[in-house]
């Protein structure tokens, strides 16, 4: 794919560039975290001119380990990124996600990537940023969005330093304190933090066996509290903060020592921290994800406690849902209603994540009632159906979008399959739709510039034909050309030629 010509601009190191007042872009993205970088790459798959504005001059330097869940791993496989991530990550069992209840992973989870990938967040951000720039996106660091105005034709974005940039759309991927969301006037209702937790990675001054013995003796303590080895003498430490503080002020190592002594009776000799942070249990959801030509994604649209490790994953999945739809509007083939499906599909998913983190927070509360419910749920999770349901919820492989009546597969993501050409997900790398045709008699003529056709009577799917969207969700199941054409028009616009 040949990238379109971009106007010259400031380099990604944030140094000053030429006057960009008159330069037009298709999409400006505020924020270059995982959500913003993934969205930029998704748009570039469709030759959309993308500029990412990031207020920080340098990427994050602290090494925080985060987890990529099954659905995010599947999306990375669809875009050819998974092997690169696996080089830097560590596979862990798909277990113990829900409220840190220690149960084994269910057998035969419906994914070719049925594990959690622990990986440093800076590595994810670096790889996604390189992916986006490799596809032709521009990233300007040290450039904060300070204002914008939108009209029927586009958005004029004001940047700190005086530049005024013109784009057809603006997407706020600028975090929980999103400037874009605030300037847009979108409400962010929910609950403020009631409790706070310290979280970090550091070395310990006592043997791991001693730590394990202490934790075993304290297993009835209210959660969240743990000290888990992360390899090479480093431990992940999570301990209640005792009170809600100023999140703008990072905790100190002494704060950790003090709270560990209060909770566990020892500070385990912790020292040499990699990074230290605090998080609260604030839970908020944007009232809407779109206002005209301005959209929100990732933490700018939703925040919740990091219980279960869903936040980064939710944002990346937002980006993959939004990218092809926004590109379709810009390229001129998408029906007017397509962009509305972004909020219609993703906001309910975020609502579910907020609800399950609320539930997990209650289960981690110290009161006798929550602790009793936790013991009961621990028993119920011995039933495979219960354990499987909760794991699939956290890992997002149980998501089903409402596409109307139809078979159970409709609206769900299709797992990776063996096909004649190799693996199914490898065929989705260009971000196009795909018809998996076991009948070998249907056609995507008229949509061949947007949808690939794979005729394979041996494909291991229990339906004659399956139409996949670029995000891997099933848009249609059937075997008749008329039904297929109707759904091709619904999702990919009018035929050409």
N, C-alpha and C positions, 0 to 999 in steps of 0.2 A: 504494500500500500504506500503510495506516495503522499507524504504530508503536504498540506497546502502551505503556501507562502505566508509567513507571519511578518508583520511589521517589526522592525527592530525595537528592542525595549531593554530595560535594565536587566543585567544578568542576575542569576538566582542567588548571588552572594549579597544582594541588597545594595550594591553600589549604585550611584546615580546613573541614570540613562538619559536619553534624549527626550525632548518634549513629546508626550504621547497624547496630547489633547485630542487630536483628530483621528486617532487610530481606533478602528472598530473591531470588536470581537463578537463571537456568537454567544459565548457564556463566560462570565466572570464568576469565579468561585472564591468566596472568602473563607480562608482557613485551609492549611495543608497538613492536617492530621490524616489518619487512615481513611476517613470518609471522603474528605476533599480530594486526596490523591487518587483514590479508587474511582471517584466520579469523573475526574479529569481524564483518566485512562479510558473509561467506558465511552465517554463522548468522543475521544480521539479515534476510537475504533470506527467511527462513522464520519470521519473527516470534519468534525466540528472544531472551529477555532476556539481554543480554551486558554484563558489566563487565570492562574491561581495567585491570589494575593495573601501572603502570610505575614502577620505583624512581627513575628519573632525573626531575628536575623540569623539564628543558627538552629538546627534541629536539636531536639532534646538530647542531653548528654547522659542523664542518669539511666542506669540499666534496670528497668522495671520489667519483670517477667509477666507476660499476659498469656491467656489461653485462647487459641482458635478452636471453636467448636466445629462439629461435623458439617453444618451447612456452609459455614465460611470456608472450610477446607474444600468442599465441593466446588464452591464458586472460584476459588483459587485454581483448582484443577481445570475448570472450564476455560480459564484465561491463560493457562500455561505457566502459572506462577508457583504451583505447589512444590515442585522439585527444588526450586530455589529456597523456599521457606524451610523445607525439611532439612536442608543442609545446616541450618542455624538453630533448629528447634529440637525438642525432645518429646517423643510420643509418650503419652500417659493414658491409663485406662479411662474409658468414658464412664466414670463412676464418681460418686461422692459430690456431685454438683449441687444437688438440692439441699439447701440449708446445711451443707457440710455433713449430711447424714451418711455414714460410711457403709455403703452397700456395694456389692460387686456389680460390674457392668452387666446388663442383660445380654443374653446370647443372641447371636444372629440379628444384630441391629441392621436396619435397612439402609446401609450406606457402605460404599467401598472404602470409606475413611472413618471407621467407627472408633475414633480415639480423640483425645484432646492433645493439641500440639502446644506445649509450653515454649514460648519464644520471647526474647527481649523485644519490648515495644519499639525501641529505636531501630531494630533490624526490620520490623514490619514497615515502619514509616519510610526507612531508606529504600527498601525494595519497591514499595508502591510508588514512591516518588520517582525512582529511576524508571519504573515501568511507564509512568505517565509521560515523563520527558522523552523517553525512548520512542514513544508514539507521536511526539510532536507538541505536547503541552508546554506552555511557558509557566514558570513558577518564579515569582518575584518575592524574595524575602525582604523583611524590613519595610513592608508596605501594608499599613493598616487601613481598612475601610472606615471612613469617618462619617459618611453620609451618602445618600443616593436619592434620585428622583426617577420615577417611572412614568411612561406615557404609553400610548397605544402601539408605538413602534419599538420601544426598547427601554433601557435603563441607563441613566447617567450616574456613574459611581464616582464619589469624591474620595480621594486617597490622601492620607496624611502627607504633607509636603506640597500639596497644591494641585497634583494631577487630577484631571477629570477624564474618565475613561467611559467609552460608550460600548454597550453590549446589548444583545437582544434579550438576554436573561441574566439574572443574578441569583446565585444559590449560596445561602448562608450555611457553611459547614464550620462555623467558628465557635463551637463549644457551648457549654451550658450557660455561659454569661454572654451569649451571642449579641454582638452589636447589631447585626442585620435584623434579628428578631425584634430587638427593642425599638430600632428605628422604624420598623414596619408596623409597630403597634399591635403585634400579635400577643394575646394574653398567654401566660405560662402558669396556669393554675396547678395547684397540688399542695403538698405538705412540706413545710420547712424541716430542717434537721431537728430531731429530738434527742438523738444520741450521736456520738462521734467515736470513731475507731482509729487507732494508729496502725499504720501499715508500712512495712519497709523490708529491706533485705540487708543482712549484716552477718558478721562472723560471731561465733559463740566461743566462750572460754572454757567450756566444759565438754566432756565427751558426749557423742550422740546418744550413747546408751543411758547416760544420766538424764539427759533431756527427755528421752522416751519414758523412763521410769517415773519422772516427775509428772509428765503429762498423763500417764496412766493413772496415777494416784489422784489426779485432778480432773478425771474425765466427766465428773458430774458438775463441773463448773459451768455457769452459763456461757454460751458462745456470744459473739465470735472471739475465740482465743485459740491460737495455735502457734507452734514453732515447727516448721516443716523444712527438712533438708532440701536444698536446691543444687547440690553438687559442689565439689571443690571447697568444702568447709563453709559454704554460705547457707543461711537459713532465711526463709520467709517468715516474718514475725507479724502477727496480727493480735492486738490486745485492746480492750476497751479503754477509751481515753479518760473516762470519768466525768467529763463535762464537755459541752460544746464550746469550742474556741473559735479563733479567727482563722478561717481556711486560707487566708492570704499569707499567714505566717506558718512556715513549715515547722514541724516538731523537731526537737533536738534529740540526740542520743540519750541525754539524761532524762528526757520525758519518757522514753521507752524503758529505761532502767527503773525509773520510779514506778511506772504502772505495772511492770512485770513483778516487782517486789510486792506491790499491793495485791495483785491477783494471784500470783503463784508462789509468793514467799521467797523468790530468788530472781535475780536478773540474768542468770545463766552466763554471766560474764560477757555479755554482748559487747561488740566493739567493731571498728572498721566498717561503718555502714556504706553500702552502695548508694542507697537513696532512702529517704524518709518522707512520709506523706501522712495525711489525715483525710478521712472521708466521713461524711455524714450520711444520714438516711433520707435526705431530701428527695422527694419524688414529684416530678412535674412533667406535664405533657402540653405541648403547644396546642392552642385552640384550633389552629389550622396550619397546614403545611405549605400552603400556597396563597399568595395574594397577587393576582395579576401576573406579572413577569418576574416575581421574586418568590423563591422557594426556600424551604428549610430542610436540612437532613442531618442525621447524626445527633450529637448531644445538643445541638441548637434546637432540635425538635422535641427531645425527651431526655430527662435525667432520672436516675434511680440509683439506689445503693449498688455497689459492685458485687453483691452476693450472687454467686453462680457465674460470674465473669461474662455477662451478656452484653455489656455496653459497647465495646469496640465492635463486636460481631454484629450487633443490631445496626450500627452505623454503616458498616461495609455493605450489609445486605440492603439498606436503604439506597446506597449509591448504585448498586447493580440494578435495582428495580427502577430507579429514576433515569439512569443514563440513556438507555435505548429509547425511552419514551420522549425525553426532551430532545434527543437527537432527531427523532422522527418528525417532531414539529419543526425543527430548524431546517431539516432537509426537504420538508414540504410534502412528505407522503403520509404522515400520521393523521388520522381523523382528529377533529377538534376535541373529542371526548377522551382521547387516550391519556393526555397528561393529567386529567382529573383522576384517573385510576391510581396514580401514585399515592395520593392521600387516602383514597378509598381502600387501598390494599395495605399500606404500611402503617397507618395510624392505629387500626385495630390490633396489629401485631405488637406495636409499642404498648398499647393498653394492656395486653396480656402479659407482657414482660413486667410492666409496672405492678400489675396485680400479683404476679408470682414472686417478685422481690419483696412486696409488702408482706406476703404470706411467710416468706422465708425469714424476714426480719422479726416477725412475731415468734416464729419457732426458735429463734436465737435469743429471745428475751429471757431475763432471769426470773420472771414471776412464776409462781407455782402452776397457774393455768396454762401458759404457753409451754412450760416444761412437760406438763402432762400430755398436751396435744402432740408434742414432739415425740414422746415415748410411744404414743399410739401410732403415729405415722411411721415411726421406725419399724414397728411390727407390721404395719400394712405393706411396707415396701419389701417385705419378704415375698409377697405375691408378685410374680413376674410382670403381670399386667400393670400394676401400680408403678413399680420401679421403671418399667419401660416408658410409660406415659410421661413420667416426670423427666426422665433423661431426654426423651424426644422433644419435650417442651423447651428445656434449657438449650438443647443443641439446635433447635429451630428446624429439625427435619420433619416435624409434625405440622408445619404451617400449611394451611389450605386457604387459598384465596377464593372468594365467592364469585364464580363465573356463571352462576345460574345452575339449573338442574342438569344432571348428567351422571355418568359413572363416578365411583369413588375416587378415581385417579384424577378427575378433572379439577384443576386449580392447585394440585399438589406438584411438588418437584419430582422429576423422574430421576431415580438413582442412576449412577453410571453403569453402562451396560457394554458387553462385548458386541460389536457389530462387524460387518465384513471389512470395513475400513480401519478397524482397530478398536478404540474406545470411544463411546458416545461423546463424552465430555471434550475429547480432543477436537471433535467436529464443531464445537461451539466457540472456538477461540476467537473467531472474528466478530462475535457479538451479534450474529444474525439469527433469525428464526430457522427452524429445522423441521421438516416433515420426515418422520420415520415411517416408511411405507412398506408394510409386509405384503400388501397385495400386488405390488409392482405395476399398478395400473392407474394410479392417480398422478396428478401433475400440479406443479406450482407455477406453470406458465402465467406470466403477467405479474408475478411477484418474485421472479428469480433474482432481481437485484437486491432483495431483502431477505429471502427465505431460501435455504438450501434443501435439496430433495435427496434423501438417502433411501434407495430401494433395497430392502434386505428382508427376504422372507424368513430368514433364520433368527432374526432379532428376538431376544428373550423378553418380550413384553406381551401381556395377555390381552392384546387388542389388535385389530387389523392394522390401524394406522394411528399415529399419535403426532399432533402438531405441538412443537415446543416453541415457547417464546425465547428471546435471547437470554433470559435469566434462568432457563431450564424448567420453568413451570409449564404444565400441560394446558394448552389453550383449547384443544379439541381432541376428541376420540371418536373414531367412526370408520366408515369405509365407502362413503358416497362423495362424489365430486362436488355436488351442489352444497352439501353441508360444509365441506372443506372450504369452498370458495367464500361462503358467508363468513366463516371465522377468519379466513385470511384477510377479508375486507375489514372485519371488526378490529383486528389487531395490527394489520400492516397496511391499511389504506386501500385506495382503489388500485386495480391492476393497471399496468402500463402496456403500451404496445397494442 
